[in-house]
């Protein structure tokens, strides 16, 4: 009986440590920025489906996607403090910290381009395709310089 209690306590302790580790990782800048990039990627995917005609035009989806891209782009640069260059399988290139001003300018351009597109709100598949071209170019330009190839 005593060994069952000890084993149960050990399991609970390990599970608690695992949950605490996951909770502390969630707030790490590398994890936050990966989440933001997944949000941008998902939004671009939704817009791309409309642009390609695999999904019908839906104004609510377009608005939500553009808003998510704008918000993420504005929050993104703050997730690169000194000391977050490695860890949590980051794809961030050292060039970010070597040229932070340019990196922030590129993120700001993505955010302002998303805002401008949102303000004119694409009204059809062709408009969404034009938006994807502009936003995709912003993403690509930044990734070429500031994302590690894996």
N, C-alpha and C positions, 0 to 999 in steps of 0.2 A: 504494500500500500504506500509506504514511504517513498519507494522508488518511482511510483506513478506520479506522485506529487512533484518530485524533483524533476522528472522528465517533462511534465506539464508546465512547470515553472520555466524550465530552460527553453521550451518551445515558445512560450508566451514572450519571454525576453528576446529571443531571436526575431520573432515576428514584429515586436514593438520596435526593435532596432531597425529592421527593414523598412517599416512604415516611416519611422523618423528620418531615415536616410532618403527615402523618396520625397518626403515633404521638404527637407532641406534642399534637395536638388532642384525642386520645382522653382525656387526663387533665384537660382543661380543665373547670372546674365547669359551664359551660353545656352541654357535651357529656354529662357524667356525668348531670346532672339530666334532660336530654332522654331519655337511656337509661332512667333510673328511671321517668319518666312513660310511656314506651312499654311498659315492663314492667307497670306498673299498668294501662294501657289494654288490653294483651293479656290480663291476668288478668281484668279486668272483662268483656272480650269473651267469654272462656271461660265465665264465670259466667252472663252474659246468655244465651248459647246454651242453657245448661241451663234457665235460668228461663223462656225462651220455648218450650222443648220442641223446639228444632231439633237439640239433642244430648241424648242420654240422661243421666240423673243418673249421675255417676261420683264417688265419694267421694275418690278420689286427685286428680282434677282440682280439686275444690272445695278440698281441703286445700292443694294446691300453689298455687292461685290466691290464697287468703286469706293464706297465708304470704308469698307474694311481695308482696302489697299491704302487709302489716304491715312487712316488712323495708324496702321502698322508702320508705314513709312515714316511718319512723324515720331513714333515711339522708338523706332529701331536704333537710331544712333546712340541713344542713351544706354544701350545694353552692351557697350563696348568699353567698360572701364579698364584701366591698367590692371593687369593681373588676370584678365579673362582671355588671354591669348590662346590658352590651351585648355583641354579638359572637356569632358562630356561630348566627345566626338565632334568638336567644332570644326567647321569648314572655313572659318574666318582666316584670311591670309594676313601675315604680319604687316603687309602694306597698309592695312587699315590704321594701325597705330603709328605708322611712319608718315601717313598723310591724312590725318583725321579731318582736316578742313575740307579736303576734296571729297572724302567719303561722306561727310555730313551734307555737303552740297548736292551730291548725287541722290542721297535719300530725300533731301528737301525737294529736288526736282521731281522725283517720282510722286511725292505727296502733292505738290502743286499741280502736276499734270493730271493726277487723279481728280483733284478738286475742280480743275477747269473742265474736264470731261463730264464730271458729275453736274456741274453748273449748266452745261449745254445738253445734258442728258440724251444720250443716243436713243433715237426713237425707233430703230429697226435693226435688223441683222447687219446691214452694211455699216451703220454707225458704230455698232459694237465691234465690228472687224477693224475699223479705223482706230478705235480706242485701244484694241489689243496691239496693233502695230506700234503705237506710241508708247504704251506702257511696257510692252515687251522689249522695245529698244532701250528703255531706261534700265530695265532689269539686266539685260544682256551686257550693257556697257559697264555696269557696276560689277557684275559677276566675273567678267573677264579680268578685272584688276584685283578685286577684293575677295574672291572666293577660291579656296584651294580645290584643285582638281583631285578627285578620289577615284 
